[in-house]
């Protein structure tokens, strides 16, 4: 008899699938089957299990009231039409099981009718909740797509090679109810050398994206006009104060590549990491850490740049704090410098395309660290090295 219940479950699943197939775009039989199982697999399994359990235990026990779990739990995964089919199929099943158990006699008639009406109302409520869930999911998808489009519009991927410098970037976004982060970057070939900025806006959402756009726009203008990198930072700070929301500031690192060296201006950002041609890994700590952009009034003295040698075969890694903030299932932070040494140090760089190899390895290792968990914050890594043609001015 349990086998008969299983056949009935397969029959019900087939009916639901054929009904829903006309409402869902066809993307292949395998994908459609997996989607159907995710939506109605649990409710159908409950119908089968309750039926089999009730029939196998005889008249001594009554399990048919637990059929109510099927349409109720379906509200979390299935569309309203599927819930209606599940609820409709359950009504004759309830009657049959109640009859088998001997609970349709006059002494149980009122109780059975009341429980049946409760079952119908619960199914209707589940259909309503399912429709509300679907509307919310559709609205969330629409808002998320707008936010992602806005962020992609300002985070244009840099050229593979720019002014004698080879670059690669990887961005790992956390999209939670359209709460995009404000990680930013841009690289420009200016009269003063290749200049870059990498930064992270305080907060999330479209406000953070707007502040990132303001920062990148100000950098784009100042990088071509100001001979001194510190003055570029000052111009951006002024623009953020004037135009960004009052509660926003930007941690940033400004970079200028010159022949044989690179200059940095630190404005509250993560320290860069250098992998030398001999395979050694060095964290480049700023001698004068600066305050974030937008908070320049807290430190009116301009942050002076510091200079670090940058030769052929050296590689620089610039990252946002999303890497350091990433946690695994045990709550341990991602050990950034340690993993860079193990993955990229001591001659492990790919000589064919070191920048792409570096960001790909770090990105894959970050995903491995967090496993199935979601990143706590957006993470961005940018790698740069000199091309064989030293044309960086």
KEZA-718137 format. One record per atom (N, C-alpha, C): z, y, x. Coordinates in pm, whole numbers, padded with zeros to 5 digits, always signed. Atoms other than C-alpha are relative to their C-alpha. Layout:
N
ZYX;...
This chain:
393
+00000-00121+00082;+00000+00000+00000;+00000+00125+00085;+00006-00114-00091;+00061+00235+00291;-00140+00025+00046;+00139-00018-00042;-00296+00169+00401;-00078+00072-00106;+00068-00072+00106;-00415+00283+00060;+00032+00148+00002;-00036-00140-00010;-00222+00606+00105;-00077+00067+00111;+00077-00057-00109;-00394+00660+00439;-00142+00025-00039;+00137-00021+00045;-00734+00611+00277;-00009+00121-00091;+00000-00118+00087;-00641+00870+00014;+00008+00128+00080;-00008-00119-00084;-00545+01117+00288;-00133+00032+00064;+00131-00023-00060;-00880+01069+00459;-00098+00055-00103;+00086-00048+00107;-01054+01121+00124;+00027+00147-00029;-00036-00138+00027;-00861+01443+00061;-00047+00090+00112;+00044-00079-00114;-00938+01569+00414;-00151+00022-00006;+00145-00013+00009;-01307+01501+00359;-00040+00100-00108;+00030-00095+00107;-01307+01695+00029;+00025+00143+00047;-00032-00135-00048;-01135+01994+00189;-00102+00045+00102;+00098-00035-00103;-01374+01984+00483;-00133+00038-00059;+00129-00032+00061;-01684+01976+00264;+00006+00130-00077;-00015-00125+00074;-01548+02263+00053;+00002+00118+00094;-00014-00111-00093;-01462+02479+00354;-00123+00019+00086;+00113-00010-00091;-01781+02405+00548;-00099+00105-00043;+00092-00102+00046;-01981+02639+00327;+00053+00140+00021;-00063-00132-00018;-01736+02922+00405;+00022+00034+00145;-00026-00021-00142;-01711+02885+00782;-00129-00015+00078;+00120+00014-00079;-01990+02950+01036;-00002-00132+00073;+00011+00130-00064;-02119+02623+01177;-00014+00017+00151;+00001-00013-00145;-02039+02600+01549;+00003-00137+00067;-00003+00134-00058;-02083+02230+01605;+00101-00086-00071;-00088+00091+00075;-01926+01925+01447;+00136-00012+00065;-00129+00017-00068;-01656+01890+01713;+00092+00118-00024;-00083-00119+00021;-01533+02251+01680;+00045+00007-00144;-00036-00006+00141;-01544+02236+01300;+00108-00102-00034;-00101+00102+00027;-01344+01912+01294;+00135+00039+00055;-00128-00043-00058;-01079+02049+01530;+00062+00111-00082;-00052-00109+00082;-01048+02364+01319;+00056-00052-00131;-00048+00058+00126;-01013+02159+01000;+00132-00071+00019;-00124+00073-00027;-00743+01940+01154;+00115+00098+00021;-00105-00099-00023;-00548+02246+01270;+00045+00064-00131;-00033-00071+00122;-00563+02402+00925;+00071-00088-00103;-00054+00082+00109;-00486+02112+00692;+00053-00134+00048;-00045+00129-00049;-00389+01823+00918;+00144-00030-00035;-00142+00022+00029;-00013+01870+00876;+00026-00020-00149;-00025+00024+00144;-00015+01912+00494;-00052-00135-00048;+00053+00130+00041;-00240+01607+00449;+00086-00113+00056;-00087+00101-00059;-00020+01409+00688;+00130-00013-00080;-00122+00005+00082;+00283+01503+00475;-00026-00078-00129;+00033+00074+00124;+00110+01378+00159;-00007-00150+00027;+00014+00142-00033;+00024+01049+00327;+00136-00061+00033;-00129+00055-00044;+00368+01004+00486;+00097-00017-00117;-00092+00008+00113;+00564+01083+00170;-00042-00113-00095;+00049+00108+00088;+00343+00851-00038;+00033-00137+00058;-00027+00129-00064;+00372+00566+00211;+00148-00031+00001;-00144+00023-00005;+00748+00612+00246;+00056-00033-00138;-00050+00025+00135;+00807+00626-00128;-00039-00141-00047;+00044+00132+00045;+00601+00314-00194;+00065-00113+00078;-00054+00107-00083;+00746+00116+00094;+00149-00022-00021;-00145+00013+00018;+01112+00179+00001;+00039-00047-00139;-00029+00054+00133;+01082+00064-00360;+00069+00101-00090;-00059-00086+00102;+01275+00201-00657;+00135+00058+00041;-00135-00044-00038;+01598+00255-00468;+00003+00144+00051;+00004-00137-00054;+01486+00585-00318;-00115+00077-00065;+00101-00088+00061;+01285+00882-00447;-00041+00104+00104;+00050-00095-00100;+01068+01082-00209;-00106+00096-00054;+00112-00082+00046;+00804+01240-00432;+00031+00151-00004;-00024-00145-00004;+00986+01582-00448;-00039+00063+00135;+00035-00054-00131;+00911+01617-00074;-00149+00031+00013;+00141-00039-00001;+00541+01650-00160;-00014+00153-00003;+00002-00146+00003;+00629+02017-00212;-00021+00061+00139;+00016-00052-00136;+00630+02055+00167;-00147+00021+00037;+00141-00006-00039;+00253+02004+00183;-00062+00137-00027;+00059-00132+00021;+00129+02322+00009;+00082+00113+00060;-00086-00105-00055;+00429+02521+00134;-00032+00025+00147;+00029-00015-00142;+00364+02452+00502;-00146+00037+00025;+00141-00034-00017;-00011+02490+00450;-00023+00151+00002;+00016-00146+00002;+00043+02864+00395;-00008+00058+00141;+00000-00051-00138;+00091+02903+00772;-00131-00022+00072;+00121+00034-00074;-00244+02754+00870;-00126-00003-00084;+00119+00025+00082;-00478+02688+00577;-00036+00121-00084;+00041-00106+00093;-00683+02927+00360;+00043-00033-00141;-00047+00025+00137;-00595+02969-00009;-00073-00113-00071;+00073+00105+00069;-00874+02740-00131;+00049-00138+00041;-00049+00129-00046;-00750+02453+00085;+00138-00029-00058;-00133+00019+00058;-00395+02508-00044;-00012-00040-00148;+00021+00035+00140;-00524+02497-00402;-00042-00146-00013;+00045+00140+00006;-00699+02166-00332;+00116-00094+00031;-00114+00084-00035;-00389+02022-00165;+00101-00006-00115;-00093-00003+00112;-00165+02136-00449;-00052-00074-00121;+00058+00069+00114;-00407+02011-00714;-00001-00150+00018;+00000+00143-00026;-00436+01672-00546;+00141-00058-00006;-00137+00050-00003;-00058+01647-00522;+00058-00021-00139;-00058+00011+00134;+00009+01689-00894;-00014-00141-00058;+00008+00139+00049;-00134+01350-01005;+00074-00097+00091;-00073+00086-00092;+00019+01200-00692;+00149+00001-00032;-00142-00011+00040;+00364+01329-00797;+00026-00085-00126;-00017+00074+00125;+00317+01185-01146;-00001-00150+00025;+00010+00143-00028;+00211+00847-01010;+00125-00053+00069;-00118+00045-00073;+00501+00822-00764;+00124+00003-00088;-00114-00005+00092;+00751+00933-01029;-00003-00117-00097;+00013+00114+00090;+00616+00666-01261;+00036-00130+00070;-00033+00121-00076;+00637+00398-00991;+00150-00011+00020;-00143+00000-00026;+00997+00501-00919;+00083-00007-00128;-00073+00007+00127;+01088+00495-01291;+00067+00129-00039;-00061-00128+00029;+01159+00866-01318;-00080+00079-00103;+00070-00068+00108;+00938+00942-01618;+00060-00034-00136;-00067+00033+00126;+01178+00811-01880;+00052+00124-00069;-00048-00116+00076;+01323+01037-02151;+00115+00071+00068;-00116-00063-00063;+01640+01097-01952;-00038+00088+00118;+00045-00078-00115;+01435+01243-01661;-00113+00096-00034;+00119-00076+00038;+01161+01418-01860;+00015+00149+00030;-00019-00144-00022;+01306+01769-01852;+00004+00035+00149;-00010-00025-00145;+01390+01748-01482;-00138-00007+00066;+00132+00015-00060;+01040+01628-01400;-00089+00119-00034;+00082-00113+00041;+00874+01906-01600;+00040+00128+00074;-00046-00118-00073;+01091+02175-01439;-00046-00004+00146;+00041+00012-00140;+01020+02043-01092;-00151+00015+00016;+00145-00016-00006;+00648+02031-01171;-00039+00148-00005;+00029-00144+00006;+00644+02398-01273;+00042+00070+00129;-00039-00057-00130;+00835+02485-00958;-00103-00033+00107;+00103+00041-00095;+00573+02292-00763;-00124+00089-00014;+00118-00084+00025;+00292+02490-00929;+00024+00142+00051;-00030-00136-00045;+00466+02823-00861;+00007+00008+00153;-00006+00001-00147;+00533+02726-00499;-00140-00006+00059;+00138+00006-00048;+00165+02639-00455;-00067+00135-00014;+00058-00132+00019;+00061+02975-00602;+00055+00100+00102;-00059-00088-00100;+00306+03157-00374;-00057-00029+00139;+00059+00036-00130;+00171+02966-00073;-00142+00055+00013;+00135-00057-00003;-00183+03074-00168;+00004+00151+00024;-00015-00144-00021;-00070+03437-00188;+00037+00032+00145;-00042-00024-00138;+00106+03420+00149;-00113-00030+00098;+00114+00033-00087;-00199+03255+00303;-00102+00113-00001;+00096-00111+00008;-00427+03533+00176;+00052+00122+00075;-00058-00114-00073;-00186+03798+00311;-00006-00022+00150;+00009+00030-00144;-00174+03622+00648;-00141+00020+00052;+00139-00014-00044;-00554+03610+00670;-00040+00146+00008;+00032-00144-00004;-00584+03981+00583;+00062+00066+00122;-00067-00059-00116;-00332+04070+00851;-00070-00042+00130;+00069+00047-00121;-00509+03853+01110;-00133+00071+00019;+00128-00069-00010;-00842+04015+01030;+00018+00144+00044;-00027-00138-00042;-00694+04364+01060;+00041+00006+00146;-00044+00002-00139;-00529+04270+01388;-00117-00022+00095;+00118+00024-00083;-00855+04136+01528;-00084+00127+00012;+00080-00123-00002;-01035+04457+01430;+00063+00105+00090;-00068-00100-00083;-00772+04681+01591;-00004-00041+00147;+00003+00048-00138;-00760+04464+01903;-00137+00020+00062;+00134-00019-00053;-01137+04478+01940;-00027+00145+00033;+00016-00142-00029;-01130+04857+01919;+00074+00037+00128;-00078-00032-00119;-00854+04876+02180;-00063-00058+00126;+00064+00062-00115;-01030+04632+02412;-00126+00077+00038;+00121-00076-00028;-01356+04826+02377;+00033+00133+00067;-00040-00126-00061;-01176+05151+02459;+00041-00019+00145;-00045+00024-00136;-01016+05000+02767;-00117-00037+00091;+00114+00040-00082;-01338+04841+02889;-00091+00119+00031;+00084-00116-00023;-01514+05175+02851;+00046+00081+00120;-00048-00077-00114;-01289+05329+03116;+00018-00086+00124;-00016+00089-00115;-01244+05022+03339;-00134-00063+00036;+00130+00052-00039;-01600+04990+03456;+00014-00075+00132;-00011+00074-00126;-01636+04723+03725;-00065+00074+00114;+00060-00072-00112;-01697+04874+04069;-00119-00076+00056;+00110+00065-00068;-02008+04805+04269;+00055-00099+00103;-00043+00098-00100;-01990+04503+04499;+00017+00062+00137;-00008-00069-00129;-02049+04731+04797;-00015+00150-00025;-00003-00144+00024;-01978+05103+04814;+00029+00070+00133;-00022-00079-00121;-02026+05322+05121;+00051-00079+00118;-00045+00081-00111;-01983+05041+05370;+00126-00079-00028;-00121+00074+00040;-01691+04887+05178;-00040-00100-00108;+00024+00104+00099;-01710+04560+04985;+00124-00012-00088;-00112-00001+00093;-01494+04543+04671;-00014-00113-00102;-00005+00094+00112;-01390+04295+04404;+00129+00026-00075;-00117-00027+00083;-01148+04332+04115;+00009-00107-00108;-00025+00089+00113;-00992+04101+03858;+00112+00061-00084;-00095-00061+00092;-00808+04224+03551;+00044-00104-00102;-00056+00098+00093;-00578+04005+03340;+00076+00077-00107;-00057-00083+00106;-00508+04178+03009;+00090-00081-00090;-00088+00057+00101;-00225+04104+02772;-00028+00074-00129;+00031-00061+00128;-00345+04170+02418;+00098-00053-00102;-00100+00040+00099;-00046+04156+02187;+00002+00106-00109;+00009-00093+00111;-00114+04325+01853;-00059+00132+00047;+00075-00114-00051;-00357+04559+02028;+00082+00083+00097;-00082-00074-00094;-00079+04667+02267;-00052-00021+00142;+00058+00013-00134;-00304+04691+02570;+00079+00083+00098;-00066-00074-00104;-00158+04801+02896;-00087+00111+00054;+00072-00115-00054;-00263+05101+03098;-00036-00016+00146;+00044+00018-00137;-00368+04946+03428;-00137+00065+00018;+00123-00074-00022;-00649+05149+03582;-00043-00011+00145;+00055-00004-00135;-00876+05165+03885;-00136+00067-00006;+00136-00051-00016;-01189+05340+04006;-00023+00019+00150;+00039-00018-00141;-01374+05355+04340;-00124+00089+00004;+00110-00095-00010;-01607+05638+04442;-00040+00019+00146;+00052-00032-00133;-01830+05706+04742;-00014+00152+00007;-00006-00146-00003;-01745+06070+04820;-00039+00053+00138;+00028-00056-00134;-01830+06311+05105;+00113-00023+00100;-00115+00018-00088;-01486+06230+05246;+00030-00148+00024;-00019+00144-00014;-01530+05852+05249;+00016-00065-00136;-00024+00072+00125;-01480+05584+04988;+00144+00025-00043;-00133-00029+00054;-01189+05687+04769;+00024-00086-00123;-00038+00085+00112;-01004+05466+04523;+00133+00045-00056;-00133-00013+00059;-00716+05487+04284;+00026-00126-00081;-00048+00109+00085;-00522+05202+04128;+00133+00046-00057;-00120-00052+00063;-00249+05276+03880;+00041-00079-00122;-00058+00067+00117;-00037+05168+03587;+00072+00105-00083;-00060-00097+00090;+00051+05387+03289;+00126-00059-00062;-00120+00044+00071;+00400+05365+03143;-00035-00026-00146;+00020+00032+00140;+00387+05191+02808;-00129-00075-00024;+00116+00077+00040;+00117+05013+02614;-00069+00067-00118;+00070-00049+00118;-00132+05068+02334;-00106+00103+00033;+00109-00096-00018;-00403+05324+02279;+00046+00126+00073;-00051-00114-00076;-00176+05598+02416;-00008-00022+00149;+00011+00033-00143;-00167+05419+02750;-00146+00003+00044;+00143-00004-00033;-00547+05376+02741;-00047+00143+00013;+00039-00142-00007;-00587+05747+02672;+00049+00063+00130;-00053-00056-00125;-00361+05838+02964;-00077-00053+00120;+00080+00057-00108;-00556+05601+03188;-00134+00071+00010;+00127-00072-00002;-00879+05774+03085;+00015+00140+00059;-00026-00134-00056;-00728+06116+03166;+00015-00009+00151;-00024+00016-00144;-00615+05990+03507;-00131-00027+00074;+00126+00033-00066;-00953+05840+03593;-00095+00119+00000;+00085-00119+00006;-01137+06153+03474;+00041+00104+00102;-00048-00098-00098;-00919+06378+03687;-00029-00046+00143;+00031+00051-00134;-00961+06152+03990;-00149+00014+00030;+00145-00008-00021;-01338+06145+03943;-00043+00142+00040;+00032-00138-00034;-01351+06526+03957;+00058+00040+00135;-00068-00048-00121;-01097+06587+04233;-00045-00073+00124;+00035+00079-00118;-01214+06309+04465;-00123+00056+00071;+00120-00058-00061;-01546+06488+04524;+00024+00141+00052;-00021-00142-00033;-01393+06836+04561;+00104+00024+00107;-00115-00029-00086;-01069+06808+04756;-00012-00075+00133;+00009+00068-00130;-01090+06737+05132;+00123-00085+00030;-00124+00071-00030;-00726+06621+05141;+00037-00092-00117;-00035+00096+00103;-00616+06309+04954;+00125+00042-00077;-00120-00047+00067;-00279+06466+04877;-00033+00102-00108;+00041-00097+00101;-00457+06746+04692;-00067-00069-00119;+00055+00078+00111;-00646+06488+04487;+00113-00046-00090;-00116+00045+00078;-00309+06346+04378;+00062+00117-00077;-00058-00116+00069;-00184+06696+04296;-00083+00039-00122;+00088-00034+00112;-00487+06765+04075;+00019-00099-00116;-00020+00100+00105;-00437+06439+03886;+00134+00022-00068;-00133-00022+00056;-00067+06511+03841;-00003+00115-00100;+00011-00115+00090;-00149+06848+03685;-00072-00038-00129;+00076+00039+00118;-00403+06694+03450;+00081-00091-00092;-00084+00090+00082;-00164+06421+03335;+00107+00080-00074;-00103-00082+00063;+00109+06678+03267;-00059+00079-00117;+00060-00086+00103;-00130+06898+03065;-00054-00079-00119;+00082+00064+00103;-00326+06640+02869;+00055-00132-00055;-00050+00130+00045;-00139+06309+02845;+00118+00019-00095;-00120-00008+00084;+00129+06236+02583;+00124+00025+00084;-00116-00047-00076;+00467+06376+02682;+00080-00114+00061;-00082+00110-00048;+00626+06034+02733;-00073-00091+00098;+00079+00086-00088;+00358+05900+02970;+00002+00052+00143;+00027-00030-00141;+00341+05890+03347;-00070-00118+00062;+00087+00099-00062;+00133+05690+03592;+00049-00029+00141;-00021+00039-00138;+00240+05498+03898;-00137-00027+00061;+00135+00008-00055;-00055+05514+04135;+00004-00008+00152;+00023+00003-00144;-00183+05449+04483;-00142+00050+00023;+00129-00056-00033;-00467+05662+04618;-00039-00047+00140;+00047+00059-00124;-00680+05522+04899;-00127+00073+00045;+00120-00060-00060;-00935+05677+05134;-00038-00080+00124;+00046+00083-00111;-01140+05458+05368;-00079+00086+00097;+00066-00074-00108;-01241+05618+05697;-00038-00097+00111;+00032+00089-00112;-01395+05477+06015;+00128-00040+00075;-00109+00062-00076;-01136+05244+06174;+00139+00016-00062;-00133-00009+00061;-00851+05343+05939;-00015+00026-00149;-00006-00029+00142;-00748+05386+05578;+00124+00084-00025;-00111-00088+00035;-00527+05659+05430;+00049-00031-00141;-00060+00025+00130;-00287+05612+05139;+00085+00120-00041;-00100-00090+00060;-00099+05848+04909;+00073-00081-00106;-00081+00083+00087;+00185+05670+04735;+00062+00085-00109;-00062-00069+00112;+00288+05783+04387;+00070-00101-00092;-00085+00090+00077;+00542+05523+04279;-00058-00136-00030;+00070+00123+00031;+00309+05223+04287;+00042-00114+00092;-00023+00117-00084;+00322+04870+04432;-00063+00022+00138;+00052-00016-00135;+00275+04858+04809;-00126-00084+00021;+00118+00082-00033;-00065+04745+04938;+00035-00107+00102;-00018+00111-00095;-00095+04424+05139;-00127-00012+00083;+00114+00012-00092;-00318+04393+05445;-00002-00140+00060;+00023+00127-00068;-00460+04065+05571;-00091+00030+00118;+00076-00038-00118;-00572+04122+05929;-00101-00109+00036;+00104+00093-00043;-00869+03960+06094;+00059-00122+00071;-00063+00113-00068;-00628+03739+06293;+00079-00089-00096;-00067+00084+00098;-00482+03599+05967;+00141+00041-00034;-00136-00046+00031;-00151+03786+05968;-00001+00085-00127;-00014-00071+00127;-00027+03936+05641;+00110+00104+00014;-00096-00109-00014;+00150+04273+05631;+00011+00077-00131;-00024-00090+00113;+00308+04466+05344;+00005+00142+00057;+00010-00137-00052;+00220+04833+05401;+00093+00090-00081;-00099-00079+00071;+00532+05022+05301;-00018+00148+00032;+00021-00144-00024;+00495+05399+05254;+00120+00062+00070;-00112-00068-00065;+00704+05609+05492;+00064+00106-00090;-00050-00100+00093;+00738+05873+05217;-00043-00037-00142;+00037+00035+00138;+00734+05717+04869;-00002+00124-00089;+00012-00114+00090;+00620+05962+04604;+00036-00035-00143;-00032+00022+00141;+00704+06008+04237;-00130-00027-00076;+00122+00029+00076;+00459+05887+03970;-00073+00127-00043;+00080-00110+00051;+00177+06110+03852;+00047+00038-00140;-00056-00049+00126;+00293+06326+03564;+00145+00039+00012;-00140-00036-00024;+00640+06366+03713;+00012+00084+00127;+00002-00076-00125;+00541+06597+03997;+00107+00107+00009;-00103-00104-00005;+00798+06858+03894;+00132-00052+00057;-00122+00056-00058;+01070+06618+04010;+00000+00006+00152;+00012-00009-00146;+00940+06647+04367;-00114+00096+00032;+00106-00099-00018;+00749+06973+04421;-00072-00009+00135;+00066+00013-00130;+00673+06888+04785;-00112-00104-00010;+00111+00097+00009;+00331+06719+04815;+00028-00125+00083;-00016+00126-00072;+00338+06354+04915;-00106-00011+00107;+00097+00006-00109;+00178+06325+05256;-00056-00140+00015;+00060+00133-00017;-00067+06044+05321;+00049-00066+00128;-00024+00072-00124;+00000+05773+05575;-00122-00082+00034;+00122+00059-00051;-00265+05612+05790;+00030-00137+00058;-00014+00137-00047;-00311+05242+05866;-00134-00044+00059;+00127+00050-00055;-00573+05081+06094;-00069-00094-00098;+00080+00083+00091;-00854+04912+05902;-00131-00034+00070;+00115+00037-00084;-01104+04723+06117;-00085-00106-00069;+00087+00105+00050;-01386+04481+06063;+00077-00132-00009;-00071+00126+00020;-01251+04154+05920;+00134+00014-00067;-00124-00023+00074;-00938+04315+05773;-00029+00004-00150;+00015-00003+00146;-00882+04288+05397;+00124+00064-00060;-00110-00065+00070;-00670+04508+05172;+00008-00052-00143;-00026+00040+00139;-00515+04392+04846;+00085+00107-00067;-00072-00098+00081;-00408+04650+04587;+00028-00064-00134;-00040+00069+00122;-00215+04522+04286;+00088+00088-00087;-00097-00062+00090;-00029+04641+03980;+00120-00094-00014;-00125+00077+00005;+00320+04520+03896;-00004-00118-00095;+00012+00117+00086;+00191+04266+03645;+00009-00130+00076;-00012+00121-00081;+00171+04017+03931;+00146-00030+00029;-00140+00023-00035;+00532+04061+04042;+00085-00030-00123;-00078+00020+00122;+00655+04064+03680;-00029-00132-00070;+00035+00126+00065;+00484+03738+03585;+00107-00105+00026;-00105+00102-00012;+00734+03456+03519;-00053-00136-00042;+00035+00136+00041;+00703+03082+03498;+00096-00047-00108;-00084+00051+00108;+00873+02858+03242;+00148+00002+00033;-00141-00006-00041;+01196+02869+03444;+00049+00143+00017;-00040-00139-00012;+01198+03250+03444;-00014+00058+00140;+00013-00048-00138;+01106+03283+03813;-00120+00093+00013;+00108-00095-00023;+00896+03583+03918;-00104-00059+00094;+00108+00044-00088;+00563+03530+04086;+00024+00058+00140;-00027-00049-00136;+00628+03552+04465;-00128+00050+00066;+00131-00053-00035;+00337+03782+04547;-00030-00017+00148;+00030+00000-00144;+00362+03819+04924;-00001-00142+00054;-00006+00139-00046;+00460+03457+04980;-00128-00075-00036;+00122+00069+00042;+00162+03333+04778;-00122+00055+00072;+00112-00055-00076;-00075+03571+04956;-00006-00064+00138;-00003+00063-00133;+00037+03429+05290;-00051-00145-00008;+00038+00141+00009;-00007+03071+05170;-00146-00020-00040;+00137+00016+00051;-00341+03127+04997;-00105+00062+00090;+00102-00079-00068;-00513+03382+05218;+00029+00026+00148;-00034-00028-00138;-00328+03413+05547;-00042-00110+00096;+00026+00098-00106;-00384+03233+05878;-00139-00061-00010;+00138+00046-00003;-00760+03212+05856;-00049-00067-00126;+00042+00067+00123;-00780+03091+05495;-00099+00082-00083;+00096-00083+00073;-01005+03376+05382;-00140-00061+00009;+00139+00045+00002;-01356+03281+05281;-00085+00106+00070;+00075-00098-00077;-01577+03451+05540;-00129+00041-00070;+00125-00033+00068;-01884+03442+05314;+00018+00117-00095;-00029-00109+00094;-01736+03663+05042;+00150+00010-00016;-00147+00004-00001;-01371+03730+05124;+00064+00072-00117;-00067-00076+00106;-01300+03989+04854;-00002-00078-00133;+00009+00078+00124;-01426+03776+04564;+00090-00123+00008;-00083+00118-00017;-01256+03467+04704;+00148+00035-00013;-00141-00038+00003;-00927+03655+04744;+00049+00025-00142;-00047-00031+00136;-00907+03790+04388;-00008-00123-00091;+00010+00121+00082;-01024+03460+04240;+00116-00095+00028;-00111+00090-00033;-00763+03258+04427;+00132+00052-00054;-00125-00056+00050;-00483+03497+04340;+00007-00009-00153;+00001+00009+00145;-00589+03508+03976;+00027-00141-00049;-00022+00139+00039;-00605+03129+03950;+00145-00041+00027;-00137+00035-00033;-00267+03100+04121;+00099+00065-00096;-00084-00067+00098;-00114+03355+03884;+00000-00076-00132;+00009+00078+00124;-00240+03158+03583;+00075-00133+00013;-00072+00124-00022;-00102+02839+03735;+00151+00023-00007;-00143-00030-00002;+00238+03005+03784;+00056+00016-00141;-00052-00025+00135;+00277+03122+03424;-00026-00119-00092;+00028+00117+00082;+00127+02799+03287;-00050+00040-00137;+00041-00032+00136;+00096+02815+02910;+00062+00126-00055;-00065-00121+00048;+00308+03130+02885;-00096+00118+00008;+00079-00123-00006;+00168+03474+02826;+00056+00091+00108;-00045-00095-00100;+00181+03736+03100;+00090+00104-00064;-00090-00102+00052;+00463+03986+03058;-00067+00137-00003;+00067-00129-00009;+00232+04273+03150;-00141-00023+00054;+00132+00009-00058;-00129+04339+03237;+00010-00008+00152;+00000+00016-00146;-00212+04244+03595;-00139+00031+00053;+00126-00042-00061;-00480+04393+03817;+00009-00019+00151;+00007+00014-00144;-00582+04302+04171;-00137+00047+00047;+00123-00053-00058;-00843+04484+04378;+00002-00028+00150;+00011+00032-00142;-00959+04365+04720;-00114+00078+00061;+00107-00069-00070;-01162+04558+04975;+00000-00034+00148;+00019+00023-00143;-01298+04498+05321;-00126+00075+00042;+00120-00067-00049;-01562+04651+05541;-00119-00096-00005;+00121+00079-00012;-01918+04530+05518;-00038-00008+00147;+00046+00012-00140;-02095+04421+05837;-00069+00126+00045;+00063-00127-00031;-02282+04750+05815;+00102+00111-00015;-00106-00099+00005;-02024+05014+05901;-00058+00137-00032;+00054-00130+00041;-02161+05305+05704;+00101+00083-00073;-00103-00080+00066;-01833+05419+05554;+00028+00122+00083;-00018-00124-00074;-01795+05780+05649;+00144+00043+00002;
